[in-house]
Amino acid sequence: MAGKPNIILVHGAWGDGSHWRHVIPPLHAKGYKVTAVQNPLTSLADDVDRTTRLAAAQDGPTLLVGHSYGGAVITGAGHAPNVAGLVYVAAFAPDEGDSLGALLAREAPPGGAAIRPDADGFLWIAPDQFHENFCADLDETEALVMALSQKPIAGRCFEDKSGPPAWKSKPSWYQASSGDRMIPPPTQAWMASRLGTKKTITLDSSHASLASHPTEIVALIEEAAVAVS
């Protein structure tokens, strides 16, 4: 593993570290030290803190990879001194003062209609609408497991404002999903352009590109890992 950066995979809303199950084995087989964080999804600050602590605990340079809401998390956690780069996977990439709600207001995502709040202020995707809106390019069984094991996110996470973004000082890469119903493709393209990425790729994918296109995601992560080595 000498010379290879550590890789921390950061899940998004309505999921946990297991959403990376198709990405972890090939990266591990290539000799990378891979860790998937388990964030509480209770506030942006809580999730940034959890990821920052995990990054700081790594021995050596570390690459942060964030899916969906996880992109907002790595934007804050990327300030950890040993973080060498950021990879955004169909993800939010906020600037300072941005909230995710404000970014989504640029163009309402179709999948937003499937989101349901509960009495405790957490947001869920209606299970019978999960497949269509989150992971339409996965098979029925995998979509069912995702839908019925989803981890809700606190509504405040979409209201919390982002702090200074690490992408202004750390190199970044971006994967956009052309069939995304949770973060509109034009908004993804706009965020990627604003990042000034080292490379942006677009996949014919649902929001769950990390599960439906793991080969391409692994290739992008490895390209970033080589670049920051």
C-alpha positions in Angstrom: 0.0 0.0 0.0 3.0 2.3 0.1 2.5 5.5 -1.8 -1.3 5.1 -2.0 -3.6 7.5 -0.2 -6.2 6.2 2.2 -9.7 6.4 0.9 -12.7 7.4 3.0 -16.1 6.9 1.5 -18.9 9.2 2.8 -22.5 8.1 2.3 -25.4 10.4 1.6 -29.0 10.8 2.9 -31.3 7.7 3.1 -28.3 5.4 3.3 -25.2 4.4 5.2 -21.8 3.0 4.5 -23.2 -0.1 2.9 -24.2 1.9 -0.1 -20.6 1.6 -1.1 -20.7 -2.2 -1.1 -19.9 -2.5 -4.8 -17.0 0.0 -4.6 -15.2 -1.2 -1.5 -14.1 -4.7 -2.7 -12.4 -3.5 -6.0 -10.6 -0.7 -4.2 -9.5 -3.0 -1.4 -8.3 -5.5 -4.0 -6.2 -2.7 -5.6 -4.3 -2.3 -2.3 -6.1 0.8 -1.0 -6.9 1.2 2.7 -10.6 1.9 2.5 -13.0 3.1 5.2 -16.7 3.9 4.9 -17.8 6.4 7.5 -21.2 5.9 9.3 -22.5 9.4 9.8 -25.5 10.2 12.1 -27.3 12.4 9.6 -28.4 14.6 12.4 -26.9 17.9 11.3 -24.4 19.0 8.7 -22.0 20.0 11.6 -22.4 16.6 13.2 -21.6 14.8 10.0 -18.7 17.0 9.1 -17.3 16.4 12.6 -17.6 12.6 12.4 -15.9 12.5 9.0 -13.2 15.0 10.0 -12.3 12.9 13.0 -12.1 9.7 10.8 -9.9 11.5 8.3 -7.6 12.9 11.0 -7.2 9.4 12.4 -5.8 8.1 9.1 -2.0 7.6 8.8 -1.0 9.6 5.8 -2.7 11.4 2.9 -6.4 10.7 2.5 -8.9 11.0 -0.3 -12.5 11.8 0.6 -15.3 10.5 -1.6 -18.8 11.8 -1.0 -22.1 10.6 -2.5 -25.1 13.0 -2.6 -25.4 14.8 0.7 -21.9 13.3 1.5 -20.6 15.9 -0.9 -21.6 18.6 1.5 -19.9 16.7 4.3 -16.6 16.3 2.5 -16.7 20.0 1.5 -16.4 20.8 5.2 -14.3 17.8 6.4 -11.8 18.3 3.6 -10.0 20.9 5.6 -8.4 18.2 7.7 -4.6 18.7 7.0 -4.1 15.2 5.7 -6.9 15.3 3.2 -5.3 15.5 -0.3 -8.3 15.6 -2.6 -12.1 15.3 -2.9 -14.3 13.2 -5.2 -17.9 14.1 -5.6 -20.3 11.3 -6.7 -23.7 12.7 -7.9 -23.2 15.0 -5.0 -23.8 18.4 -3.5 -20.8 20.7 -3.7 -21.8 23.9 -1.7 -19.9 27.1 -1.4 -19.7 29.1 1.8 -23.2 30.2 3.0 -25.0 27.7 0.7 -27.7 25.4 2.1 -28.7 22.3 0.3 -32.3 23.5 0.2 -31.1 26.7 -1.7 -29.2 24.6 -4.2 -32.2 22.4 -4.8 -34.3 25.5 -5.3 -32.4 26.2 -8.5 -34.5 23.5 -10.2 -36.9 21.3 -8.2 -35.9 17.6 -8.4 -38.7 15.2 -9.4 -37.8 12.9 -6.5 -38.6 15.6 -4.0 -42.2 14.7 -4.2 -41.4 11.3 -2.7 -39.9 12.7 0.5 -41.9 12.4 3.7 -41.2 14.1 7.0 -41.8 12.2 10.3 -43.0 13.6 13.7 -39.3 13.9 14.8 -38.2 16.1 12.0 -36.5 13.4 9.9 -37.0 12.9 6.2 -37.7 9.6 4.5 -38.3 8.5 0.9 -41.6 6.7 0.5 -40.6 3.1 0.2 -42.9 2.4 -2.7 -41.3 5.4 -4.6 -37.7 4.7 -3.7 -36.8 2.5 -6.7 -38.1 5.0 -9.2 -36.6 8.1 -7.7 -33.3 7.0 -6.0 -32.0 3.9 -7.9 -34.1 3.2 -11.1 -31.2 1.4 -12.7 -30.8 -1.2 -10.0 -32.7 -4.4 -9.9 -35.9 -4.9 -7.9 -34.2 -6.8 -5.1 -31.3 -4.3 -4.5 -33.8 -1.4 -4.7 -36.1 -3.1 -2.2 -33.2 -3.6 0.3 -32.1 0.0 -0.1 -35.7 1.3 0.4 -36.4 -0.8 3.5 -33.1 -0.2 5.1 -32.9 3.5 4.4 -31.5 5.8 7.1 -33.5 9.0 7.4 -31.8 12.4 7.5 -32.7 15.3 9.7 -34.6 18.0 7.8 -32.3 20.6 9.3 -29.4 19.2 7.2 -31.1 20.8 4.2 -31.2 24.2 6.0 -27.8 24.2 7.6 -25.4 26.6 5.8 -22.1 25.3 4.6 -18.8 26.8 5.9 -15.7 27.7 3.9 -15.4 24.9 1.2 -12.3 22.7 1.1 -12.6 22.5 -2.7 -11.2 26.0 -3.0 -7.8 24.7 -1.7 -7.9 20.9 -2.4 -8.2 19.3 -5.9 -11.5 17.8 -6.8 -13.2 15.4 -9.2 -16.9 15.1 -10.0 -19.2 12.4 -11.4 -22.6 13.6 -12.6 -25.6 11.4 -13.2 -27.7 12.3 -16.3 -30.8 10.4 -15.0 -30.7 11.7 -11.5 -34.2 12.5 -9.9 -32.8 13.6 -6.5 -30.2 16.3 -7.6 -31.1 17.7 -11.0 -28.5 17.1 -13.7 -28.2 20.8 -14.6 -27.5 21.6 -10.9 -24.8 18.9 -10.8 -23.2 20.3 -14.0 -23.3 23.8 -12.5 -21.7 22.7 -9.3 -19.0 20.7 -11.1 -18.2 23.8 -13.2 -18.0 26.0 -10.1 -15.6 23.5 -8.5 -13.1 23.8 -11.3 -12.6 20.1 -11.2 -9.5 18.2 -12.4 -12.0 16.0 -14.2 -15.8 15.6 -14.5 -17.5 12.6 -16.0 -21.2 12.1 -16.7 -22.8 8.7 -16.5 -26.2 7.6 -17.8 -27.2 6.8 -14.3 -29.7 7.2 -11.5 -28.8 9.0 -8.3 -27.4 5.7 -7.0 -24.4 5.7 -9.4 -22.1 4.3 -6.7 -24.2 1.1 -6.9 -25.2 0.9 -10.5 -21.9 2.0 -12.1 -19.2 0.9 -9.6 -16.6 0.2 -12.3 -16.7 3.8 -13.5 -16.8 5.2 -10.0 -13.8 3.1 -8.9 -11.9 4.3 -12.0 -12.5 7.9 -11.2 -11.5 7.4 -7.5 -8.3 5.6 -8.6 -7.5 8.4 -11.1 -7.9 10.9 -8.2 -5.8 8.7 -5.9 -3.0 8.5 -8.4 -3.1 12.3 -8.9 -2.8 13.1 -5.2 -0.1 10.4 -4.5 
